[in-house]
Amino acid sequence: MKIARIVLVLMLVSRCCLAQHWQSMGSGLDWYTTKLYEDTVSDQLFVGGAFGFANSQIVRSTATWNGFAWGPLGVGTNVCPWGSGGGYNVWAIVRYGGYIYFGGNFDCVANLDNTKSFARWSGSAWDSVPGGKIPSSGGVVDDLIVNNNELYVCGTFNTIGSLSANGIAKWDGTIWSTVGNNYNFVNQGHVGKMAFYHGNLYVGGTFLDPQGNVCRLAKWDGNSWQFFTSTPSGGLAQVSDLKVYNDELYVSGEFYYGGGNPGTAIMRWNDTTWRDVGGSVQMGVFNQYPTVRQMCVYDGKLYCVGNFERIGGVDALGLASWDGNQWCGYDSHFDYSGPNDFVGATNIAFFRDTMYVGGGFQYMDTMQVNYIARWVGGNFVDTCGTAVGVFENLMFINRVLVYPNPASEIITFGFSDSPQSRSLIIYDQLGREILREETNENMISLSVESFAEGMYFYKVIQDGSSSATGKFIVTH
């Protein structure tokens, strides 16, 4: 009995010490973050997400952090001329010229017309983007980047202002124009991420090539689009981010070793060859679909956040860094509703040389931080390891892709194995079964409009036994 008490005390002390490397930002936010952006001109960290409050003040999906306190950007999103809007999320933030530009799926900002999914902040007031009106039906801005003094915009729109632009367009501050030959990326898909590498524009998402093949990556070389049909491969593969590091293009997301993929969840391209990144991601206890959701280059390292527990053979609960030779893990444990309820992180940025991480977590180890936290642990790392070879984890069999996650109206479950009879069971946080569906298909979509907001768990049963488990979040 005495030994058991000693072990328990040591476990509590250990987790308490881990939390000391992180710090909350006031009382944090009331819901999850989706984008962090350091603006060195105004010396502020801009934060976007699905939240309504920051440190108990109303901010509505957009907020700033000056290193000490939160601040609102006017009245924020969805106080619209016609009433309260429905969409609210911010997916992209970037400075261009004298403004901070915001893209997402919000309905409006600051009671202004023509600010559906795309608007700009002057530092004191909101404004619509000249000639940059996004269609009110289905139009979403997924990413914004600046290259050669031009602003690039991508998403699900098929027009921007009066310009026919099928998912991607650019602006020089005066004139909007198409990119490349205005290829139709929104035909059964969209462009979600962009990056320039060796002077070429790379786009990631889900779209069809001219022959009708599903692709996740394409490149515009100045003359034509080139489509990557074999990488990233996999029926349920997704590209979450693109970053250039050490003269290579890094591609992250949800994909698995095998086929055209040299690694799981992250890989790199040098203009001729795809390569693994130090052993890439391996699954663990908490998840069955490892994902690197966002990458950030800072001080000679590539930082990654996502839904993973090991990377390159190193323990790394949702946060790791790569220096070109080895992976290092940090003392992080991003928990949703309490300790040991691992949910991962989704966005990362450095502001005033300090690392900030956001996502759907409420706790960092035992400390409540509410969806965003900053690193105060200096150069401390848990573990670093020599790069290891790629291996295929047999648990990838019968994996399940769940999207969107969080979900507000419809949630889809995709199964990577062959069509067969299976049961999908959904439970609430008390373990009560609230839905059971039988299917013979590889994909099933369910309405969650009647679900209360919060976390839910699922189990897939086939051949008489459980083949996959996981969790998802519902928000309205």
N, C-alpha and C positions, 0 to 999 in steps of 0.2 A: 504494500500500500504506500509506504514511504517512497519507494523507488518510483512508483507511478506518479506521485505528486511532484517529485523532482523533475521527471521528464516533462510533465505538463508545464511547469514553471519555465524550464529551459525553452520549450517551444514558444511560449508566450513572449519571453524576453527576446528570442530570436526574431519573431515577426515584428515586435515593437522596434527593434534596432533597424530592421529593414525600412520601415516607414520613415525613419529619421532622415533618409536621403531624399525625401520628397516633402513638398510644402504645399498646403492648400492656398488658394487665392481668395481670401475672404471666405464667405460662405459658398463660393463657387456659383454654379448655374443650376437651373431647375430642370434642365433636360440636356440631351447630348449635343456635342459639337461635331461639325463636319469639315471645318476649314480654319487653319491658323495662318496668319500672314504677317511677317515682320516688315514694317515700313520704316526704313532708315531716315526718310525725309522728315516725317512728322515725329519720329522716335516713339512709335506706338505699335503695339501688337493688336491687329484686327482679328476678331473672332466671329465666325459665322456658324450657324447651326439651327436646331429646332427649338431652342430655348426661348422663354419669354422674359425671364428675370436673370440678372447678374447681381449677386450680393444683395438680393431683395429689391432692387430697383428695376422698373420696367425697361426693357431694351429691345424686345421683339426681334430675335434672330440675328441681330448684329450688335456688336459691342466692341469697345476698346479697353486695353489694359496698358497703363503707363508705367508699370513696374511696382506700383503701390496701390492703385485703386482702379475700379471699373468705371466706365463712362458710356453713356448711350450715344447713338448716332441719330439725332432727332427723335422722331417717334418710331423709327425702325420700319419693319415691313408690315404689309397687310392691314394698314388703316387706309382703306381704299375709298374712292369717290362713291362707289355703290354700296359700301358697307364693309364689314369684316371679310377679308379674303380667306381662302381655304389653304392654298399652298404656302409654305413657309420656309423651306430650306435654302441655305446658301452653300453652293458647291465650289465656288471659285472666287478669289480675291486677288487683284493685282493693281499696282500703280502704273498709270500711263498718263504722261503729261502732268498736269496739275491736279489730277483727280485719282481717287481710289475707285476702281470699277468692281462691281459685284455681279456675279452670275449665279443662277440657281433655278428653283421652281416656285418662287414666291409670286403672288398675284400682283403686287404693286409695292411701292415704297412711298411713305410720307404723303398719302392722299394725292398722288400724282398719276395722271394718265400716261400711257405709253411707257410704263416701267415694269411691265410683266417680265419677270425672270432676268432682267438686265437693267442696271441703273448705276449711277456714279455719285460719289460723295466728295464735295469740294473741301471738306475740313470744317464746314459750318452748316452746310445745307445739302439736301438731296436734289438730284436733277435727272431727267431722262437723258439717254445718250442720243445725240443728234443723228437722225437717220437710222437709229439702231433698234427700231421697234421689233419685238419678237411676237410671233403669232399668239393670240390669246388662247387658242385651242391647241393644247399639247406641246407648245413651245417651251423648251427647257434649255438653259445654258449650263453645260457640264464643265467647261474648262476655259481659262483665259490665259494667254501668254503674250509676251512682248518680244519681238525680234526685228532688228533693223529698223527701229523706230516705228513699227507698225503693231497694232493690236490685233491678235488672232482670237477668234471666238468659235467655239464648236458646241454642238448639242443635238437636239432633236428637231430643230426648226427647218423649214424648207424655204422660208423667206426671212430677210432681215431688212426692215424698212421696205423700200420698193424693189429691192434686189432679190432675184431668185438665187438662193444659196442653199444647197442641199446638205445641211449639217455643218458647214464650215465656211467662214468668211473672214476678211481682214479689213482694217480701217487705218488710214494714214492720218487721222485727225480731221480730215475734210471729206474724203471720198471713200465709200464702201466698195469693195470689189470681191470677186470670187477668188478662190484658191485653186490653182491648177486648172483643170478643164471643167470645173464645177461638177465633178462626179457625184452621182446620186448616192450618198452615204446613208440617207434616211430611208432608202428602200429596204424595208424589213430590218432596220438596224439604226445605229447612230455612232457618232464619234464622241468618245468620252474623255480622251487625254491626248495631249500634243507635246512634242519636244523637237527641237532642232538638233541634229547630229551630223557633223561634217558638212554643213550647209544644206542638208536635206531635211524636209519636214516629215516627221514620223507621226502617225496617228494610231491610237489604240481604241478599240471598242468592239462592236459586233456589226458586221456588214457583209454584203455579198460582193464578190469580184465580178468582172464582166461575164464570166462563164457560169455564174450562179453558185459558186462555192462559198461557204461561210468562212470568213476571215476575221481575225482579231487584231491584225496589224497591217499597216500599209505605209508606203513611203512615196513622197513626191520629190523627184530628182531635178525638177525644173523643166522637164519635158513631158513626163508621163508618170502615172501612178503605177507603182509596183506593189503587188499584193503578196503577203506571206501566207501561203495556203497550208503549210505544214507546221508552222510554229507561230504562236502557241497553239498546240493541238489539243484535242479532246472535245467531246460533244458539249460539255458544260464549262469549258474554259472561259475565263474572264481576264481582261487586262485592267488593273486598278491604277497603275502609275508608270510613268516613264521618266528616267533621270539619266543625265550624262555624268559619268564619274571615271576618272583616270583614262580618259579618251576611249571609253566604251559606253554603249547605250545599255542601260539596265532596264529590264522590263519585269514588273512585278504584278501579282494578282492571284487568281485562283486557277492553277493548272498543276498537273502532276507529271512526275518523271515518267518518260516512256514516249513512244511515238517520235515526234519531232522535238520533244522537250528534253533538254539535257539536265534539267533540275526541276524541283518542286517549288512553286510560288515565287521564285526569282531566278532570273538567268540574264546573260549579257551577250551583246552582239558587237563585233568589231568591223563590220561592213562586209565580212566574208564568212564568218563562222559564229555559230551559237555555242556558248560555253556555260557550264554550271558555275555557281558562285560558292566555292568552298564547301560543298556538301549540301547546300541549300537547306530547305526546311523539312523537318520530320514531325510527324504527329505525336501526340502525347495522350494523356488521360482525358483531358477536357474537351478536345475537339477532334472531329473526323474530317475536316476540310480546311487544312491550314492555308492561310492567306497572308500575303504581305500587302497591306492596304495602301501604305504611303511610304515614300522614301524622302530623305533630306540629306543634302551634302553640306557638311560643315567642318571646318578646320581639318581638312584632309581625310575625313571619314564619311562613309555612307551609313546613315542611320535608317533603320527600318522599324515600322510598327505594324501590328496586325494581329491576327488570330493564330498564334503559333506558340509552341512550348519548348522546342529545340531547334537550333539552326547550326549547321556545320558541326553537329555533335555536341554543342554547348547548350546548357540549360539557359533559356531566355524566354521568359513569360511575357510575350507580346512586345518586347523592345530589345533591339540588338544593334551593334555597329560593326562595320566591315572596313578594314584598313587596306584592302587589296591582297592581304595574305592570310588573315585570320578573323574569325568572328569573336565578339565579346558580348556577354550577357550582363544585364544590370539587375539590381535588386528591385524588380517590379512585379506586382501582382495585381493587375487591373480587375477589380471585382465589381459585379453589377449591384447586388443588393446587400452584400456582406462578405466577410472573409471566406475564401474558398469557393466563390461563385464567379469563376473566371469568365471574362467577356472579351478581353483584348482591347486594343486601342486602335484608332482609325486615322489620327492626324498628328503631325509633329512639326515644330518650327523652333528656331533659335532666335531669341530676342535679348539684346544686350548680353550676348555670350552665355545665355542661360537657356537650357532645353525646356520646352513646354510640350506637353502631350495631352491630347484630348480624345474624347470618344464617348462610348456608352457606359462607362464605369462610374460608380459612385464612391467606391473605396479604393484606396491604395494600401494594400495589405490591411491593417486594422484601422487605418486613419480615413475618415470621411473627407473627401475632397470635392465631390459633386461635379463629375464630368470633365474636369480639367485640373492639371497639377503641374508644378514646376520642380525641376531637379535642383537640389542644393547639396548634392553629394560629391561635388568636385570631380576628381579623376577616378573615383572609386568604380570598380567593376567587380561583378561576382566571379566570373570565370571567362578566360580566353582560351582558345584552343587552336591547334594547328589545323589548317584546312584538311578536310577529309574527302574521300571519294564519294561519288553519288551512289546511293543505294535505293532500291525500290521497297517501300514498306508494304507488306502484304495486307495491312489493314486498309489500303486504298480500295480494295475490292468492296463493292456495294456501298461506295460513298454516296452522299446525298448533298446536292446543292440547294440552298434555301435562299430565295430572293423575292422582292427586296427585303432586306433585314437591317433596320426596322421596317415593318409593313404598316400601312394605314387602312387599306381597302382590300387588296388581294395579296395573298402570299402563294408562291409557287414552289413545289418540291420537285426536283429533277433527280432521276436515278440513272447512274452511269452504266449499269449492267443491262442485260437483255430484258425485254418486256416479259413480265411474269406476274403471277398473282401475289399480292402483298397487302398488308394492312398498315395504314398510317394512323397512329393514335396520338392525340394531343392532350396534354395535361396542364393544369394551372400550377401555381407555385405551391399549392397545398397538396399536390399529387393527385388531385381529382381528375378523372377522365372527363373531358368536355366535348370531344369529337373523335369519331372513328370513321375512317373512309376505306373502302376496299377498292383496289384498282388493279388493272392488268397493263397499264400504260407506263411509259418512262417519265411521264410528267403529269402532275396533277396540280390544279390551282384551286384555292379555297378562299372564300370570303371571310375576312376578320373584322368586318364593320361592326358586328355585334359583340366583339370581344372587348373587355375592359382593357385600358392601357396597362402595360406591364410585361413581364417576362413569361414565356410559355415554353414547355418542353415537348419534344416529340420522340416517338419510338417507331421504328419500321420493323414489322415482323413478316418474315417470309420463310417458307419451309419449316414452319412451326417454332422458330426461335428468333430472337432479336438480332437484326443484322446491322442496325445503325441507330444512334441516338443523338440528340442535339438540342439546341434551344434557339429561340428567336424572340424578338421584341415587337410589341404592337403599340403604336402611337396614333392618335387621331388629331 
